[in-house]
Amino acid sequence: MLTRNLNRRLTLGLGAAALGFSVSPLQAAAESCETVRFAEVGWTDITATTALTTEVLEALGYDTRIDTVSVPIAYQGMKNGDFDVFLGNWMPSMASISDPYVEEGDIDRLGANLEGAKYTLAVPRYVHDAGVTSVQDLAEHAEQFDSQIHGIEAGNDGNQLIQQMIDDDAFGLGDWQLIDSSEAGMLAELSARVPDEQWMVFLGWEPHPMNTNFDMAYLAGADDYFGPDLGGATVYTNTRSGYVEECANVGALLENLEFTLEMENQLMGQIMDEGEDPRDAARAYLQANPEVLEGWLEGVETREGEPGLPAVKRALDIEA
């Protein structure tokens, strides 16, 4: 699809040049909006929301591209114009990464796409029941934890916050070690430890099926690092600077996007626990819950300028 489009544009461009015509800024902008380029960072919640969004965009007639990269590369890529959209700006935990780009005008932070999330350190319930209810209790039990805190991928904002706690010797954790891994790797380690009730402290968050797959508890006391209310978080949509103005129709969809904890927990469970392809799970969810499309597609058209809602319903085999 992309190669064919590129060849078509090249042919048209050469023909216009031969005839002495130039491509107008409006035409160039329209062509640059044909493919919506998403940055992904390997988090299943963002895999799920990106799958939902790309299903809708392709039903509207757009091409989509998804690249999985680290968080720092996602932001640098938006700054450089390599990516258009990132749906996973968890705030306030990602402030140290995202705020400089926003303040410099290199990326735009759109509205919230998820409210009520949380993001902080967690332990299995049996560890919590043994008296570890706060981050202030960790150092006292360093031996049981092997003085290790398990995170996800290197460079992730949560890992950075954990490392900052260690560097600050906060809560007596100065000689502890952050274990960089991945979401899947961290949860595999947790799965291996739980049957024998081995101790482990790890980075936890909701939405995520870990909250139903494991009997777990979040630790109090890390407000200075993860924020209040157990790292209470809001997730925002980010775009490269000026994208919403340049690609106003796609921008309208992005501004309309609102997800829920229940929606994401369901999709993430299907992807992680049942092995469903993210796009298949997203399509099935939209077919079963078509009412979400009404808000998302308010004021949105197809790429050809037709009303968006009926076109998406037709493309997804949803009865009108």
NORLINUR-V879505 format. One line per field, one symbol per residue. psi: psi as a letter, one per 40 degrees, with the letter a starting at -180 (. if undefined). A space follows every 50 residues. Layout:
BEGIN
psi = ???
END
This chain:
BEGIN
psi = ddddddddddddddddddeeiihidddddddeedhhhhhieehddddddd dddddddddeeiiihhhhiidddddddddeedidihefghiededddddd dddeedihhaihehieiihaiiiidddddeegeideedddfdddeffihh abiheidddddddddddefhffedeihhhhbidddddddddddddefiih hihiihiieddddihiiihiefdedeiifffhihhihiiiheddddgddd dddddehhiidddddddddddddefihddddddddddefeddddddeheh iideeihddddddddefhh.
END
